[in-house]
Amino acid sequence: MTDSDLRDFLRSRRARVSPEAAGLPRPPGVRRVPGLRREEVAQLAGVSVDYYVRLERGRNPHASPAVLDAVARALKLDAAERDHLFALAKPARPQPHNAPEAVRPGLLHALDNITNIPALVLDHRLDVLAMNRLARAFYPTFDDAPAGEWNMARFMFLDPAARELYADWSETARENVGMLRLYAGRNPQDERLARIVDDLTANPDFRRLWDDQDVYRPTYGTKLYHHPIAGDLTLGFEAFTPAGSPRQTLGLYPVEPGSSSEAALRTL
């Protein structure tokens, strides 16, 4: 990560917040920038304009948590965006994380024991570390990729099957990019993660979403699918962090009991 990452993120968040939304009167005349000006963010955060300008330019490495919290409130950041701001402004000691993640045996057994819904484990790069039988059937094109190259973001942008599978491909693609940007902020020395991002920036859809600076942390929700074998399905998603594996995510795809989607899953 570079100073420009912090600058670009804060600029993008400023542009989203109007003076009225921040509780400020809109000054007369034509504004040359969308959203808030730097001096308005400084006013809302209770710091000097010079201090905020240095922070935005990445020249204030000693910003306190209280100041960063005040900036986050001024820019109306959500929890994922706040964490991203802290990661960019106060990066932890560099720790390379280039080796593949290993899923502990007990979690692998748990995946195998889940037989009625798709379940998988991702790492912070969106590499697919493990899948149960239904997940492999749900994402059949993953079997065409070499071992160690299963990656959900690569699938989303480089495999045409993804655009057919997700009923709302655009939103799911945005979430994938947001996860990568969030994790890149926390893992600036991860060479494999950087290579994934570099490879995907050749894709214009990925590049456009990456430039938006949005971050996303998966939690839970519902998605619609057009599966080539099972047909139309509505599945939930639940994201969990396994104890002792903070950079892994256990993803479950629950289905409403007795629904047509449950019956469709049984065809896989």
Rosetta blueprint (number, residue, H / E / L):
1 M L
2 T L
3 D H
4 S H
5 D H
6 L H
7 R H
8 D H
9 F H
10 L H
11 R H
12 S H
13 R H
14 R H
15 A H
16 R H
17 V L
18 S L
19 P L
20 E L
21 A L
22 A L
23 G L
24 L L
25 P L
26 R L
27 P L
28 P L
29 G L
30 V L
31 R L
32 R L
33 V L
34 P L
35 G L
36 L L
37 R L
38 R H
39 E H
40 E H
41 V H
42 A H
43 Q H
44 L H
45 A H
46 G L
47 V L
48 S L
49 V H
50 D H
51 Y H
52 Y H
53 V H
54 R H
55 L H
56 E H
57 R L
58 G L
59 R L
60 N L
61 P L
62 H L
63 A L
64 S L
65 P H
66 A H
67 V H
68 L H
69 D H
70 A H
71 V H
72 A H
73 R H
74 A H
75 L L
76 K L
77 L L
78 D L
79 A H
80 A H
81 E H
82 R H
83 D H
84 H H
85 L H
86 F H
87 A H
88 L H
89 A H
90 K L
91 P L
92 A L
93 R L
94 P L
95 Q L
96 P L
97 H L
98 N L
99 A L
100 P L
101 E L
102 A L
103 V L
104 R L
105 P H
106 G H
107 L H
108 L H
109 H H
110 A H
111 L H
112 D H
113 N H
114 I L
115 T L
116 N L
117 I L
118 P L
119 A E
120 L E
121 V E
122 L E
123 D E
124 H L
125 R L
126 L L
127 D E
128 V E
129 L E
130 A E
131 M E
132 N L
133 R H
134 L H
135 A H
136 R H
137 A H
138 F H
139 Y L
140 P H
141 T H
142 F H
143 D H
144 D H
145 A L
146 P L
147 A L
148 G L
149 E L
150 W L
151 N E
152 M H
153 A H
154 R H
155 F H
156 M H
157 F H
158 L H
159 D L
160 P H
161 A H
162 A H
163 R H
164 E H
165 L H
166 Y E
167 A L
168 D L
169 W H
170 S H
171 E H
172 T H
173 A H
174 R H
175 E H
176 N H
177 V H
178 G H
179 M H
180 L H
181 R H
182 L H
183 Y H
184 A H
185 G H
186 R H
187 N L
188 P L
189 Q L
190 D L
191 E H
192 R H
193 L H
194 A H
195 R H
196 I H
197 V H
198 D H
199 D H
200 L H
201 T L
202 A L
203 N L
204 P H
205 D H
206 F H
207 R H
208 R H
209 L H
210 W H
211 D H
212 D L
213 Q L
214 D L
215 V L
216 Y L
217 R L
218 P L
219 T L
220 Y E
221 G E
222 T E
223 K E
224 L E
225 Y E
226 H E
227 H E
228 P L
229 I L
230 A L
231 G E
232 D E
233 L E
234 T E
235 L E
236 G E
237 F E
238 E E
239 A E
240 F E
241 T L
242 P L
243 A L
244 G L
245 S L
246 P L
247 R L
248 Q E
249 T E
250 L E
251 G E
252 L E
253 Y L
254 P L
255 V L
256 E L
257 P L
258 G L
259 S L
260 S H
261 S H
262 E H
263 A H
264 A H
265 L H
266 R L
267 T L
268 L L
